[in-house]
Amino acid sequence: MDIEQQERTDGNATPGEEAWPAGDAPGVASVLDGVDVPGDEEGEDEPAPEPVFKNVEEFVRLRFLPVYVRPEGGQFRWCKEWWRHAEAVSRFQALWHAWEVLRWEAGTGMAIWYRDHLDFQMGILLGDNGPFRECTSRRHQEPRPLPADPAPEGWFEDEW
């Protein structure tokens, strides 16, 4: 594990990046605990199905990139260092978790995943206004967050 990976695991961002705290999203195994697997009977203590992919990187490298081929340029943007874009990682993680759960739904599970998850996210992820808008498959451009000034003290009421 290199230093940048370790810093992300620790929840500390590298300069110019948002923190990706460990445990930001529930693990796939915990999501799969509630999935009804065909053939399961009530009351049986069978383990939850194992995820196909062990992490979001495997999902992107072994499922997303080989299967969802698009021409680069024009309306489609990509970054070879996709993992440096917090928004892209978050969206890919959501796609991966939904895929792991919906693949067990008989009949229409994968159709629902395409319609409700992938088709919606593709336009955002690969779009010319998406997280890779300033990158190419050959060159990474560090994401720049939108500027914001802090609100004056007391402007917002604490909710928690």
ChimeraX commands (.cxc) that place a marker at each C-alpha (Angstrom):
marker #1 position 0.00,0.00,0.00 radius 0.5
marker #1 position 1.51,3.34,-1.00 radius 0.5
marker #1 position 1.35,6.50,1.12 radius 0.5
marker #1 position -1.65,7.97,-0.74 radius 0.5
marker #1 position -3.63,4.77,-0.27 radius 0.5
marker #1 position -2.69,4.72,3.43 radius 0.5
marker #1 position -3.74,8.36,3.84 radius 0.5
marker #1 position -7.11,7.64,2.26 radius 0.5
marker #1 position -7.58,4.60,4.49 radius 0.5
marker #1 position -6.83,6.78,7.50 radius 0.5
marker #1 position -9.42,9.32,6.31 radius 0.5
marker #1 position -6.85,12.02,5.55 radius 0.5
marker #1 position -6.94,13.57,2.11 radius 0.5
marker #1 position -3.92,14.22,0.01 radius 0.5
marker #1 position -3.52,17.88,-0.97 radius 0.5
marker #1 position -6.33,19.04,-3.23 radius 0.5
marker #1 position -8.57,16.05,-2.53 radius 0.5
marker #1 position -11.50,15.32,-0.29 radius 0.5
marker #1 position -11.06,12.79,2.51 radius 0.5
marker #1 position -12.38,9.31,1.77 radius 0.5
marker #1 position -12.88,8.07,5.30 radius 0.5
marker #1 position -12.72,4.35,5.84 radius 0.5
marker #1 position -16.23,3.06,6.50 radius 0.5
marker #1 position -17.85,5.94,4.58 radius 0.5
marker #1 position -20.26,3.47,3.00 radius 0.5
marker #1 position -21.48,0.14,4.35 radius 0.5
marker #1 position -19.54,-2.87,3.13 radius 0.5
marker #1 position -21.07,-5.07,0.47 radius 0.5
marker #1 position -21.14,-8.05,2.81 radius 0.5
marker #1 position -23.35,-6.13,5.27 radius 0.5
marker #1 position -25.66,-5.07,2.43 radius 0.5
marker #1 position -25.90,-8.65,1.19 radius 0.5
marker #1 position -26.94,-9.92,4.64 radius 0.5
marker #1 position -30.49,-8.77,3.89 radius 0.5
marker #1 position -30.71,-10.24,0.39 radius 0.5
marker #1 position -33.12,-13.10,-0.22 radius 0.5
marker #1 position -31.29,-15.73,-2.23 radius 0.5
marker #1 position -33.48,-17.97,-4.41 radius 0.5
marker #1 position -34.01,-21.25,-2.58 radius 0.5
marker #1 position -33.62,-19.74,0.90 radius 0.5
marker #1 position -36.28,-20.86,3.34 radius 0.5
marker #1 position -37.41,-18.86,6.33 radius 0.5
marker #1 position -35.51,-19.68,9.47 radius 0.5
marker #1 position -32.53,-21.29,7.76 radius 0.5
marker #1 position -29.20,-20.03,9.00 radius 0.5
marker #1 position -27.31,-19.91,5.73 radius 0.5
marker #1 position -24.51,-17.40,5.28 radius 0.5
marker #1 position -25.15,-14.38,3.06 radius 0.5
marker #1 position -23.86,-14.76,-0.48 radius 0.5
marker #1 position -20.27,-13.72,-1.02 radius 0.5
marker #1 position -19.72,-10.59,-3.11 radius 0.5
marker #1 position -18.28,-11.19,-6.59 radius 0.5
marker #1 position -15.86,-8.28,-6.21 radius 0.5
marker #1 position -13.84,-7.60,-3.07 radius 0.5
marker #1 position -13.71,-3.82,-3.57 radius 0.5
marker #1 position -14.79,-1.00,-5.86 radius 0.5
marker #1 position -11.54,-1.10,-7.82 radius 0.5
marker #1 position -12.16,-4.73,-8.80 radius 0.5
marker #1 position -15.70,-3.84,-9.85 radius 0.5
marker #1 position -14.45,-1.00,-12.08 radius 0.5
marker #1 position -11.50,-2.92,-13.57 radius 0.5
marker #1 position -13.15,-6.33,-14.01 radius 0.5
marker #1 position -16.78,-5.43,-14.71 radius 0.5
marker #1 position -17.32,-1.81,-15.63 radius 0.5
marker #1 position -14.39,-1.14,-18.00 radius 0.5
marker #1 position -14.49,-4.39,-20.01 radius 0.5
marker #1 position -18.29,-4.46,-20.36 radius 0.5
marker #1 position -19.35,-0.81,-20.76 radius 0.5
marker #1 position -17.14,0.27,-23.64 radius 0.5
marker #1 position -17.62,3.81,-24.94 radius 0.5
marker #1 position -15.66,5.91,-27.43 radius 0.5
marker #1 position -13.54,8.49,-25.67 radius 0.5
marker #1 position -14.05,12.15,-26.46 radius 0.5
marker #1 position -17.09,14.12,-27.50 radius 0.5
marker #1 position -19.74,13.51,-24.88 radius 0.5
marker #1 position -17.77,10.76,-23.08 radius 0.5
marker #1 position -14.95,11.58,-20.66 radius 0.5
marker #1 position -12.68,9.20,-18.78 radius 0.5
marker #1 position -9.68,9.44,-16.48 radius 0.5
marker #1 position -7.14,6.64,-16.16 radius 0.5
marker #1 position -6.75,7.75,-12.55 radius 0.5
marker #1 position -10.50,7.55,-11.88 radius 0.5
marker #1 position -9.80,6.65,-8.24 radius 0.5
marker #1 position -8.47,10.20,-7.64 radius 0.5
marker #1 position -11.98,11.61,-8.15 radius 0.5
marker #1 position -13.99,11.34,-4.92 radius 0.5
marker #1 position -17.31,11.80,-6.73 radius 0.5
marker #1 position -16.51,9.03,-9.21 radius 0.5
marker #1 position -15.42,6.65,-6.43 radius 0.5
marker #1 position -18.62,7.34,-4.52 radius 0.5
marker #1 position -20.79,6.75,-7.61 radius 0.5
marker #1 position -18.88,3.59,-8.60 radius 0.5
marker #1 position -19.21,2.28,-5.05 radius 0.5
marker #1 position -22.99,2.84,-5.17 radius 0.5
marker #1 position -23.16,1.07,-8.54 radius 0.5
marker #1 position -21.11,-1.84,-7.25 radius 0.5
marker #1 position -23.17,-2.29,-4.08 radius 0.5
marker #1 position -26.44,-2.16,-6.03 radius 0.5
marker #1 position -25.06,-4.65,-8.60 radius 0.5
marker #1 position -24.04,-7.10,-5.85 radius 0.5
marker #1 position -27.55,-7.01,-4.37 radius 0.5
marker #1 position -29.64,-6.92,-7.55 radius 0.5
marker #1 position -27.78,-9.77,-9.25 radius 0.5
marker #1 position -29.65,-12.10,-6.85 radius 0.5
marker #1 position -33.09,-10.82,-7.84 radius 0.5
marker #1 position -34.65,-13.39,-10.15 radius 0.5
marker #1 position -36.01,-12.24,-13.49 radius 0.5
marker #1 position -35.70,-8.46,-13.54 radius 0.5
marker #1 position -32.94,-7.75,-11.02 radius 0.5
marker #1 position -30.29,-6.85,-13.56 radius 0.5
marker #1 position -32.77,-4.95,-15.75 radius 0.5
marker #1 position -33.65,-2.84,-12.71 radius 0.5
marker #1 position -29.94,-2.30,-12.02 radius 0.5
marker #1 position -29.40,-1.04,-15.57 radius 0.5
marker #1 position -32.47,1.17,-15.63 radius 0.5
marker #1 position -32.37,2.61,-12.11 radius 0.5
marker #1 position -28.64,2.64,-11.43 radius 0.5
marker #1 position -26.20,2.27,-14.34 radius 0.5
marker #1 position -28.12,4.15,-17.03 radius 0.5
marker #1 position -28.61,7.10,-14.70 radius 0.5
marker #1 position -25.00,7.17,-13.47 radius 0.5
marker #1 position -23.33,6.71,-16.89 radius 0.5
marker #1 position -24.39,10.14,-18.12 radius 0.5
marker #1 position -23.05,11.75,-14.97 radius 0.5
marker #1 position -19.84,9.72,-14.61 radius 0.5
marker #1 position -18.76,9.89,-18.26 radius 0.5
marker #1 position -20.53,13.12,-19.21 radius 0.5
marker #1 position -18.78,16.27,-20.34 radius 0.5
marker #1 position -19.81,17.95,-17.05 radius 0.5
marker #1 position -19.02,14.93,-14.85 radius 0.5
marker #1 position -16.11,14.22,-12.53 radius 0.5
marker #1 position -13.72,13.53,-15.46 radius 0.5
marker #1 position -14.62,16.68,-17.42 radius 0.5
marker #1 position -11.05,18.04,-17.38 radius 0.5
marker #1 position -9.28,14.70,-17.87 radius 0.5
marker #1 position -8.54,12.36,-20.74 radius 0.5
marker #1 position -7.69,8.68,-20.65 radius 0.5
marker #1 position -4.04,9.74,-20.97 radius 0.5
marker #1 position -3.92,12.73,-18.60 radius 0.5
marker #1 position -5.34,13.28,-15.11 radius 0.5
marker #1 position -6.34,16.79,-14.06 radius 0.5
marker #1 position -6.67,17.28,-10.33 radius 0.5
marker #1 position -10.33,18.00,-9.40 radius 0.5
marker #1 position -11.02,21.52,-8.18 radius 0.5
marker #1 position -13.85,21.90,-5.66 radius 0.5
marker #1 position -16.24,24.80,-6.03 radius 0.5
marker #1 position -15.28,27.80,-3.88 radius 0.5
marker #1 position -17.32,28.55,-0.79 radius 0.5
marker #1 position -17.06,31.06,2.03 radius 0.5
marker #1 position -18.14,29.94,5.50 radius 0.5
marker #1 position -21.55,31.23,6.61 radius 0.5
marker #1 position -21.56,33.83,9.38 radius 0.5
marker #1 position -21.71,32.48,12.92 radius 0.5
marker #1 position -25.32,31.61,13.86 radius 0.5
marker #1 position -26.58,31.68,10.25 radius 0.5
marker #1 position -27.69,28.06,10.49 radius 0.5
marker #1 position -29.43,26.43,13.41 radius 0.5
marker #1 position -27.73,23.24,14.65 radius 0.5
marker #1 position -29.90,20.23,13.87 radius 0.5
marker #1 position -28.02,17.57,15.83 radius 0.5
marker link #1:1,2 radius 0.2
marker link #1:2,3 radius 0.2
marker link #1:3,4 radius 0.2
marker link #1:4,5 radius 0.2
marker link #1:5,6 radius 0.2
marker link #1:6,7 radius 0.2
marker link #1:7,8 radius 0.2
marker link #1:8,9 radius 0.2
marker link #1:9,10 radius 0.2
marker link #1:10,11 radius 0.2
marker link #1:11,12 radius 0.2
marker link #1:12,13 radius 0.2
marker link #1:13,14 radius 0.2
marker link #1:14,15 radius 0.2
marker link #1:15,16 radius 0.2
marker link #1:16,17 radius 0.2
marker link #1:17,18 radius 0.2
marker link #1:18,19 radius 0.2
marker link #1:19,20 radius 0.2
marker link #1:20,21 radius 0.2
marker link #1:21,22 radius 0.2
marker link #1:22,23 radius 0.2
marker link #1:23,24 radius 0.2
marker link #1:24,25 radius 0.2
marker link #1:25,26 radius 0.2
marker link #1:26,27 radius 0.2
marker link #1:27,28 radius 0.2
marker link #1:28,29 radius 0.2
marker link #1:29,30 radius 0.2
marker link #1:30,31 radius 0.2
marker link #1:31,32 radius 0.2
marker link #1:32,33 radius 0.2
marker link #1:33,34 radius 0.2
marker link #1:34,35 radius 0.2
marker link #1:35,36 radius 0.2
marker link #1:36,37 radius 0.2
marker link #1:37,38 radius 0.2
marker link #1:38,39 radius 0.2
marker link #1:39,40 radius 0.2
marker link #1:40,41 radius 0.2
marker link #1:41,42 radius 0.2
marker link #1:42,43 radius 0.2
marker link #1:43,44 radius 0.2
marker link #1:44,45 radius 0.2
marker link #1:45,46 radius 0.2
marker link #1:46,47 radius 0.2
marker link #1:47,48 radius 0.2
marker link #1:48,49 radius 0.2
marker link #1:49,50 radius 0.2
marker link #1:50,51 radius 0.2
marker link #1:51,52 radius 0.2
marker link #1:52,53 radius 0.2
marker link #1:53,54 radius 0.2
marker link #1:54,55 radius 0.2
marker link #1:55,56 radius 0.2
marker link #1:56,57 radius 0.2
marker link #1:57,58 radius 0.2
marker link #1:58,59 radius 0.2
marker link #1:59,60 radius 0.2
marker link #1:60,61 radius 0.2
marker link #1:61,62 radius 0.2
marker link #1:62,63 radius 0.2
marker link #1:63,64 radius 0.2
marker link #1:64,65 radius 0.2
marker link #1:65,66 radius 0.2
marker link #1:66,67 radius 0.2
marker link #1:67,68 radius 0.2
marker link #1:68,69 radius 0.2
marker link #1:69,70 radius 0.2
marker link #1:70,71 radius 0.2
marker link #1:71,72 radius 0.2
marker link #1:72,73 radius 0.2
marker link #1:73,74 radius 0.2
marker link #1:74,75 radius 0.2
marker link #1:75,76 radius 0.2
marker link #1:76,77 radius 0.2
marker link #1:77,78 radius 0.2
marker link #1:78,79 radius 0.2
marker link #1:79,80 radius 0.2
marker link #1:80,81 radius 0.2
marker link #1:81,82 radius 0.2
marker link #1:82,83 radius 0.2
marker link #1:83,84 radius 0.2
marker link #1:84,85 radius 0.2
marker link #1:85,86 radius 0.2
marker link #1:86,87 radius 0.2
marker link #1:87,88 radius 0.2
marker link #1:88,89 radius 0.2
marker link #1:89,90 radius 0.2
marker link #1:90,91 radius 0.2
marker link #1:91,92 radius 0.2
marker link #1:92,93 radius 0.2
marker link #1:93,94 radius 0.2
marker link #1:94,95 radius 0.2
marker link #1:95,96 radius 0.2
marker link #1:96,97 radius 0.2
marker link #1:97,98 radius 0.2
marker link #1:98,99 radius 0.2
marker link #1:99,100 radius 0.2
marker link #1:100,101 radius 0.2
marker link #1:101,102 radius 0.2
marker link #1:102,103 radius 0.2
marker link #1:103,104 radius 0.2
marker link #1:104,105 radius 0.2
marker link #1:105,106 radius 0.2
marker link #1:106,107 radius 0.2
marker link #1:107,108 radius 0.2
marker link #1:108,109 radius 0.2
marker link #1:109,110 radius 0.2
marker link #1:110,111 radius 0.2
marker link #1:111,112 radius 0.2
marker link #1:112,113 radius 0.2
marker link #1:113,114 radius 0.2
marker link #1:114,115 radius 0.2
marker link #1:115,116 radius 0.2
marker link #1:116,117 radius 0.2
marker link #1:117,118 radius 0.2
marker link #1:118,119 radius 0.2
marker link #1:119,120 radius 0.2
marker link #1:120,121 radius 0.2
marker link #1:121,122 radius 0.2
marker link #1:122,123 radius 0.2
marker link #1:123,124 radius 0.2
marker link #1:124,125 radius 0.2
marker link #1:125,126 radius 0.2
marker link #1:126,127 radius 0.2
marker link #1:127,128 radius 0.2
marker link #1:128,129 radius 0.2
marker link #1:129,130 radius 0.2
marker link #1:130,131 radius 0.2
marker link #1:131,132 radius 0.2
marker link #1:132,133 radius 0.2
marker link #1:133,134 radius 0.2
marker link #1:134,135 radius 0.2
marker link #1:135,136 radius 0.2
marker link #1:136,137 radius 0.2
marker link #1:137,138 radius 0.2
marker link #1:138,139 radius 0.2
marker link #1:139,140 radius 0.2
marker link #1:140,141 radius 0.2
marker link #1:141,142 radius 0.2
marker link #1:142,143 radius 0.2
marker link #1:143,144 radius 0.2
marker link #1:144,145 radius 0.2
marker link #1:145,146 radius 0.2
marker link #1:146,147 radius 0.2
marker link #1:147,148 radius 0.2
marker link #1:148,149 radius 0.2
marker link #1:149,150 radius 0.2
marker link #1:150,151 radius 0.2
marker link #1:151,152 radius 0.2
marker link #1:152,153 radius 0.2
marker link #1:153,154 radius 0.2
marker link #1:154,155 radius 0.2
marker link #1:155,156 radius 0.2
marker link #1:156,157 radius 0.2
marker link #1:157,158 radius 0.2
marker link #1:158,159 radius 0.2
marker link #1:159,160 radius 0.2
view
